[in-house]
Amino acid sequence: MYPKNNLKELEKQIKIDLENFNIPPKDWISSVNNNPPIVIIGAGMSALCLAFALKIKGIPCVLFEKKEEGYEGAWLSPALMENLRSPKNLTGPALISPSLTFQAWYKAQFGLTQWDELEKIPRVTWHRYLQWFKTITAPKIHYKHELIDLIVERKSIKLTFKTENEEQIYAAEHCVLAMGMDSLSSPNIPNYASHLPQKFWEHSYAGTDYTRFKGKNIGIVGSSAGAMDSAATALEHGAEVVEILCRTDDFPRVNRSKAASNQGYLSSYAYWSDTQKWDFQYYLKKEGTPPPFGSTLRVSKHENAYFNFNETIDKVVIQSNKLHVYTEQHHFILDHLIFATGFKLDWTKNIWLERLQHQVKKWKEVYTPEQSQSYDEMGEYPYLSPSFEFTPKVDESLDVSRLYCFNYNAHMSQGPLVGMIGGVAKGAETLAEALAKKIYIEQYGTQINHVKASEDFELQGDEWITDKTYRNTKRKIE
Ligand SMILES: Cc1cc2nc3c(=O)[nH]c(=O)nc-3n(C[C@H](O)[C@H](O)[C@H](O)COP(=O)(O)OP(=O)(O)OC[C@H]3O[C@@H](n4cnc5c(N)ncnc54)[C@H](O)[C@@H]3O)c2cc1C
């Protein structure tokens, strides 16, 4: 049933699946200037899935991506892991067509036996799958267009893109931020690094060349998945020693997000009370997430890898071109530090976010947690509607609700519908449904006039005869 090298057959099947579902449906959007009403920033997994969900609803959209074609998303760079953490049978962005899943794509190329033998999805294979998904679902994408400014206006969002040769301005009726971690966050770099020359340190997602770590002593700060990926990559590139410096006394052992994941969680989270959302997100942050099993083994199999717990860095000084890293208990002498310390929300990272933060509500303006659960960073996240819309802080006439946060930074409000493969389909369907409702209601007058002006005659008037002679069953009343 799944012979090898049968991708062409699968693609034929998808064509039939889509036809049987009447996709694309008939056009119904009226456009003022022929521009699609929806602009999506980014062309990673979230953007592709949303574009497909919109296509199913007959809503045109256009994507703007800063990278060149073929390199979208985080998977080729800066990601360093060998395999995805997620299970191989995830359905990802496939939405209505089982033939569009990773599983179908993989089996069609490599056969059932190889599928059965596959334990985890290799990172680059996942990237290739997403590229194929993009080809099949065929969204309109402008590459090498980096969003550099965004202004919320009364009835639109004004976007400025940097392209190879010029700046371009685009007025979007609705704009979705699907730029992954780049959307509202910056790398989380500890304060003590600010005085260190850049050549001595980097963030784990800097996407640099690890061959330069050959023969060097490398410190990895953090205990995340990214810490393991950076440590393993440095070791595989010939690092002399890798010291992993963890603040905690142990790794978390249970992945609580995975434990929470089921259809009820996906469907209900956006409708939880603010208290429930805060409680649960606070719990997840305090619990932490274990680094993946395979990634941890990828490091621990190296004899020159050292796991150090309870090592909070107090200060770092440079002596004789070496980093001297001091914790309460130890003194490490290293050549380079890699901060696998994740990302933090950063409203000051560019001019448009700096502006936007005064226009949209944040969690801290809506919800005050109990003292024991106070967590400044959580309060900084945008407070979104269940449809991913930003909500206005002061000026209600300013249309911030035309801007949608479809990325990890929506997790306080949207939970599992953002930032993970397992929730992307539900998130995209929810957002596409909301956009369909909103656009129709905005275009109500035009839509109803269209109904009234319709000349789609089902009867022409010549299907019957009215002037037949009277018969016995019908008499005129005198
Ligand atoms: C290392 C790593 C491993 C992960 N592993 C898993 C996993 O195993 N399972 C799981 O469920 N999730 C995983 N995730 C989380 C999540 O699934 C991925 O981050 C996924 O790539 C999110 O897709 P996205 O489209 O939201 O963002 P991205 O894939 O990051 O795509 C965003 C796109 O926006 C573009 N962009 C950014 N800024 C701009 C701009 N200003 N203008 C125009 N374009 C811009 C980027 O170039 C990029 O192509 C992982 C994440 C990382 C970083």
The ligand as an SDF file (V2000), in Angstrom:
LIG
                    3D

 53 58  0  0  0  0  0  0  0  0999 V2000
   15.7440   24.3460   18.3350 C   0  0  0  0  0  0  0  0  0  0  0  0
   14.2660   24.1730   18.3480 C   0  0  0  0  0  0  0  0  0  0  0  0
   13.7280   22.9030   18.4370 C   0  0  0  0  0  0  0  0  0  0  0  0
   12.3450   22.7170   18.4870 C   0  0  0  0  0  0  0  0  0  0  0  0
   11.8480   21.4560   18.5590 N   0  0  0  0  0  0  0  0  0  0  0  0
   10.5130   21.2690   18.6390 C   0  0  0  0  0  0  0  0  0  0  0  0
    9.9450   19.9600   18.7120 C   0  0  0  0  0  0  0  0  0  0  0  0
   10.6290   18.9530   18.6980 O   0  0  0  0  0  0  0  0  0  0  0  0
    8.5980   19.8490   18.8030 N   0  0  0  0  0  0  0  0  0  0  0  0
    7.7840   20.9430   18.8080 C   0  0  0  0  0  0  0  0  0  0  0  0
    6.5660   20.8020   18.8800 O   0  0  0  0  0  0  0  0  0  0  0  0
    8.2990   22.1830   18.7250 N   0  0  0  0  0  0  0  0  0  0  0  0
    9.6320   22.3740   18.6590 C   0  0  0  0  0  0  0  0  0  0  0  0
   10.1340   23.6500   18.5900 N   0  0  0  0  0  0  0  0  0  0  0  0
    9.2000   24.7800   18.7340 C   0  0  0  0  0  0  0  0  0  0  0  0
    8.4700   25.1670   17.4310 C   0  0  0  0  0  0  0  0  0  0  0  0
    7.7970   24.0690   16.8770 O   0  0  0  0  0  0  0  0  0  0  0  0
    9.4210   25.7190   16.4260 C   0  0  0  0  0  0  0  0  0  0  0  0
   10.0400   26.8570   16.9560 O   0  0  0  0  0  0  0  0  0  0  0  0
    8.7610   26.1170   15.1080 C   0  0  0  0  0  0  0  0  0  0  0  0
    9.7820   26.4530   14.2000 O   0  0  0  0  0  0  0  0  0  0  0  0
    7.8080   27.2690   15.2670 C   0  0  0  0  0  0  0  0  0  0  0  0
    7.3620   27.6490   13.9990 O   0  0  0  0  0  0  0  0  0  0  0  0
    7.0530   29.1660   13.6550 P   0  0  0  0  0  0  0  0  0  0  0  0
    6.6000   29.2120   12.2640 O   0  0  0  0  0  0  0  0  0  0  0  0
    6.1520   29.6980   14.7100 O   0  0  0  0  0  0  0  0  0  0  0  0
    8.4410   29.9280   13.8320 O   0  0  0  0  0  0  0  0  0  0  0  0
    9.7630   29.7830   12.9580 P   0  0  0  0  0  0  0  0  0  0  0  0
    9.9320   28.3980   12.4770 O   0  0  0  0  0  0  0  0  0  0  0  0
   10.8560   30.3680   13.7740 O   0  0  0  0  0  0  0  0  0  0  0  0
    9.4870   30.6950   11.6850 O   0  0  0  0  0  0  0  0  0  0  0  0
    9.4390   32.0900   11.7730 C   0  0  0  0  0  0  0  0  0  0  0  0
    9.8180   32.6780   10.4310 C   0  0  0  0  0  0  0  0  0  0  0  0
    9.6830   34.0920   10.5170 O   0  0  0  0  0  0  0  0  0  0  0  0
   10.7660   34.6910    9.8370 C   0  0  0  0  0  0  0  0  0  0  0  0
   10.9720   36.0400   10.3740 N   0  0  0  0  0  0  0  0  0  0  0  0
   11.4380   36.3810   11.5940 C   0  0  0  0  0  0  0  0  0  0  0  0
   11.4860   37.7140   11.7330 N   0  0  0  0  0  0  0  0  0  0  0  0
   11.0340   38.2310   10.5700 C   0  0  0  0  0  0  0  0  0  0  0  0
   10.8450   39.5630   10.0950 C   0  0  0  0  0  0  0  0  0  0  0  0
   11.1360   40.6210   10.8520 N   0  0  0  0  0  0  0  0  0  0  0  0
   10.3670   39.7460    8.8480 N   0  0  0  0  0  0  0  0  0  0  0  0
   10.0490   38.6820    8.0560 C   0  0  0  0  0  0  0  0  0  0  0  0
   10.2290   37.3930    8.4560 N   0  0  0  0  0  0  0  0  0  0  0  0
   10.7010   37.1780    9.6980 C   0  0  0  0  0  0  0  0  0  0  0  0
   11.9280   33.7580   10.1180 C   0  0  0  0  0  0  0  0  0  0  0  0
   12.9590   33.9090    9.1660 O   0  0  0  0  0  0  0  0  0  0  0  0
   11.2580   32.4000   10.0480 C   0  0  0  0  0  0  0  0  0  0  0  0
   11.3100   31.8310    8.7630 O   0  0  0  0  0  0  0  0  0  0  0  0
   11.4970   23.8420   18.4860 C   0  0  0  0  0  0  0  0  0  0  0  0
   12.0530   25.1180   18.3960 C   0  0  0  0  0  0  0  0  0  0  0  0
   13.4170   25.2850   18.3050 C   0  0  0  0  0  0  0  0  0  0  0  0
   13.9830   26.6860   18.1930 C   0  0  0  0  0  0  0  0  0  0  0  0
  1  2  1  0
  2  3  1  0
  2 52  2  0
  3  4  2  0
  4  5  1  0
  4 50  1  0
  5  6  2  0
  6  7  1  0
  6 13  1  0
  7  8  2  0
  7  9  1  0
  9 10  1  0
 10 11  2  0
 10 12  1  0
 12 13  2  0
 13 14  1  0
 14 15  1  0
 14 50  1  0
 15 16  1  0
 16 17  1  0
 16 18  1  0
 18 19  1  0
 18 20  1  0
 20 21  1  0
 20 22  1  0
 22 23  1  0
 23 24  1  0
 24 25  2  0
 24 26  1  0
 24 27  1  0
 27 28  1  0
 28 29  2  0
 28 30  1  0
 28 31  1  0
 31 32  1  0
 32 33  1  0
 33 34  1  0
 33 48  1  0
 34 35  1  0
 35 36  1  0
 35 46  1  0
 36 37  1  0
 36 45  1  0
 37 38  2  0
 38 39  1  0
 39 40  1  0
 39 45  2  0
 40 41  1  0
 40 42  2  0
 42 43  1  0
 43 44  2  0
 44 45  1  0
 46 47  1  0
 46 48  1  0
 48 49  1  0
 50 51  2  0
 51 52  1  0
 52 53  1  0
M  END
$$$$
